[in-house]
């Protein structure tokens, strides 16, 4: 059973990607398009329960994801089936009650990478600046955006946007900026950053209050993103 979110596209991990994989495996899609900002998910959850699934796939985001998981737990479905889906952010982990902090998800970036010295250093430096909390993917996004611009500008000795856009193709993030395994880069064709996706399990805090997710696998960006031909995006530079 899948509860997809309309107008939400997250690489191949969005609802369309799940449905595509489901059908390829011989399954049948019987989900619902849930309106943005819904307050009551009872009808959708009751329908999901009627199928008797072993796993409920939830591909919502933000407040919709938080509210649907709150009701998922409130109805006791967390004791009857597993749950998982696309992205689960640190901000959302903080927002859901303990009983709804369950399931298997992916993270765009995760702060607890004990074997990465660059991550440990960056986390220790940024925590005092954001109220002592662990940084989320949003903090990392901002850092990468600024560092990418600075790196390209220094490399090309210009801040001309057209020249920097050209130089961005294939540009690799330094390890101290990437803050993850591998070597993320901006691929030619759509300039999507080939950053890793962190897959794992959500749970209540272990030790650090923000340690609410355990990474089980790190999926390389090239594998997670899929080919440029399937993104619907194409870069064409003026002559």
C-alpha positions in Angstrom: 0.0 0.0 0.0 1.4 3.4 -1.0 0.3 6.8 0.2 1.9 9.1 -2.4 2.1 12.9 -2.2 1.1 15.0 -5.2 3.6 17.4 -6.7 6.5 15.9 -4.8 9.4 14.6 -6.9 12.4 13.2 -5.2 14.8 11.7 -7.7 13.7 8.1 -8.3 12.7 7.8 -4.6 9.4 9.6 -5.2 6.0 8.0 -5.5 6.4 7.5 -9.2 9.7 5.6 -8.6 8.1 3.3 -6.0 5.1 2.6 -8.3 7.4 1.8 -11.2 9.4 -0.6 -9.1 6.3 -2.2 -7.7 4.8 -2.8 -11.1 8.1 -4.2 -12.4 8.0 -6.7 -9.6 4.5 -7.8 -10.6 2.7 -5.7 -8.0 -0.4 -3.5 -8.4 -0.6 0.1 -7.3 -3.6 0.8 -5.1 -2.6 4.0 -3.4 -4.2 7.4 -3.0 -3.2 10.9 -3.9 -3.5 12.7 -0.6 -4.1 16.5 -0.9 -1.4 18.8 0.4 -2.0 20.1 3.9 -4.5 17.4 4.9 -5.3 17.3 8.6 -7.2 14.0 8.7 -5.6 10.8 7.3 -8.0 8.4 8.9 -9.8 7.4 5.6 -6.5 6.7 3.9 -5.1 4.8 6.8 -8.2 2.7 7.3 -8.1 1.8 3.6 -4.4 0.9 4.0 -5.2 -1.3 7.0 -7.9 -3.1 5.0 -5.3 -4.5 2.6 -3.4 -6.1 5.5 0.0 -5.0 4.2 3.3 -5.9 5.8 4.7 -2.5 4.9 3.1 0.9 4.4 5.1 3.1 2.1 4.7 6.8 2.9 6.2 9.2 0.4 5.0 12.5 1.9 7.2 15.2 3.2 7.3 18.0 5.8 4.3 18.6 7.9 2.2 16.2 5.9 4.6 13.4 6.6 4.7 14.3 10.3 0.9 14.5 10.7 0.3 11.2 8.8 2.9 9.4 10.9 1.3 10.8 14.1 -2.0 9.3 13.1 -0.4 6.1 11.9 0.9 5.6 15.4 -2.2 6.9 17.1 -4.3 4.3 15.3 -1.9 1.6 16.5 -0.8 0.7 12.9 2.8 0.9 14.0 2.1 -2.4 15.9 0.5 -4.0 12.9 2.8 -3.2 10.0 6.1 -1.7 9.2 6.4 1.7 7.6 9.0 3.3 5.4 9.4 5.5 2.4 11.4 8.3 0.9 13.0 11.1 2.8 12.8 11.5 6.6 14.5 14.6 7.7 16.1 15.4 11.1 13.6 18.2 11.5 10.7 15.7 11.0 12.3 13.2 13.4 12.3 15.9 16.0 8.6 16.7 15.3 7.0 13.3 15.5 6.2 11.6 18.8 8.3 8.8 20.1 5.9 6.1 18.9 6.0 7.4 15.3 9.8 7.6 15.1 10.0 4.2 13.3 10.5 2.8 9.9 13.1 2.6 7.1 13.8 5.8 5.2 16.5 7.8 3.3 18.4 10.9 4.3 19.8 13.4 1.9 22.7 13.8 4.3 23.3 12.6 7.9 25.4 14.2 10.6 26.5 11.1 12.5 29.3 9.7 10.4 31.8 8.7 13.1 34.5 7.4 10.6 34.7 10.7 8.7 37.1 13.2 10.3 35.9 16.1 8.1 32.3 15.5 9.2 33.2 15.3 12.9 35.2 18.6 12.6 32.4 20.4 10.7 29.7 19.2 13.0 31.6 20.3 16.1 32.2 23.7 14.6 28.7 24.4 13.4 26.8 23.1 16.5 27.5 26.2 18.7 26.3 28.4 15.8 22.9 26.6 15.5 21.9 26.4 19.2 23.9 23.3 20.0 21.8 21.0 17.9 23.2 18.6 15.3 23.1 20.0 11.8 20.6 18.7 9.3 20.7 18.3 5.5 19.5 21.9 5.3 22.6 23.2 7.0 24.8 21.0 4.7 22.9 22.3 1.6 23.7 25.9 2.5 27.3 25.1 3.2 27.7 23.2 -0.1 26.0 25.9 -2.1 28.3 28.7 -0.8 31.4 26.5 -1.0 30.6 25.4 -4.6 30.3 29.0 -5.7 33.5 30.0 -3.9 35.4 27.0 -5.3 34.3 27.7 -8.8 34.9 31.4 -8.6 38.4 30.9 -7.3 39.1 28.2 -9.9 37.9 30.3 -12.9 39.0 33.7 -11.4 35.6 35.2 -12.1 32.0 35.5 -10.8 30.5 35.6 -14.2 27.4 33.3 -14.0 27.7 32.0 -17.5 31.3 31.0 -17.1 30.7 29.4 -13.7 27.8 27.4 -15.1 30.1 25.9 -17.7 32.7 25.2 -15.1 30.2 23.5 -12.9 29.9 20.5 -15.2 31.8 17.7 -13.6 33.0 19.9 -10.7 33.9 17.7 -7.8 33.4 18.7 -4.2 36.5 18.7 -2.0 36.2 16.1 0.8 35.9 18.8 3.5 32.8 20.1 1.6 31.3 16.8 0.5 31.2 15.5 4.1 30.4 12.0 3.1 31.9 8.9 1.5 32.8 9.0 -2.2 33.4 12.1 -4.3 30.2 13.9 -5.1 30.2 15.9 -8.3 27.8 18.0 -10.5 27.1 15.9 -13.5 26.9 17.2 -17.1 23.5 17.2 -18.6 21.5 18.6 -15.6 24.0 19.8 -13.0 22.4 17.6 -10.4 24.8 17.0 -7.5 25.7 13.3 -7.4 25.6 13.2 -3.6 25.1 10.0 -1.7 21.8 8.9 -0.2 21.8 7.6 3.3 19.4 4.7 3.9 18.6 3.4 7.3 16.2 3.1 10.2 14.5 5.7 12.4 14.4 5.3 16.1 14.3 7.2 19.3 17.4 9.0 20.5 20.4 7.0 21.4 22.8 9.1 23.5 22.8 12.4 21.6 19.3 13.8 21.4 19.6 14.1 17.7 20.9 10.6 17.1 17.6 9.3 15.9 18.6 7.5 12.7 21.0 4.7 12.0 22.6 4.5 8.5 22.4 1.0 7.1 23.7 1.7 3.6 25.1 4.6 1.6 23.9 4.7 -1.9 26.2 6.4 -4.4 24.7 9.5 -6.1 25.0 8.1 -9.6 22.9 5.1 -8.6 20.4 7.0 -6.7 19.8 9.7 -9.3 19.3 7.5 -12.3 20.2 8.6 -15.9 19.9 12.2 -17.1 17.6 10.9 -19.8 14.9 10.1 -17.2 15.0 13.3 -15.3 13.1 15.5 -17.8 15.9 18.1 -17.4 18.3 19.2 -20.2 20.9 21.9 -20.1 21.4 23.8 -23.4 23.9 26.7 -23.3 23.4 29.6 -25.7 25.9 29.7 -28.6 
